[in-house]
Amino acid sequence: MPYIKNSDRGQFDEMLVLLGDRIETAGEFNYIITRLAHKYIENNGECYQNYNDIVGVLESAKMELYRKKIAPYEDIKEKENPL
């Protein structure tokens, strides 16, 4: 997760609570991520750097999710079900 200042999080967290409670499918989740990427390009311009920024953000978010949530979950499951 990008560790932005606590003072900068509030403006996003309120919207995420409302939005997150409504996402029920992977398709809806994908739609929201895609729309955010399109909005980023709309706000910042279409150029290689901005597209590269989006791809980097998506890759970093994937790796952070794996590091913080998935790997610890797999460790627990491995202990519950050893080879």
ABEGO torsion letter per residue (X at the ends): XBBBBAAAAAAAAAAAAAAAAABABAAAAAAAAAAAAAAAAAAAEBBAAAAAAAAAAAAAAAAAAAAAAAAAAAAAAAAABBX
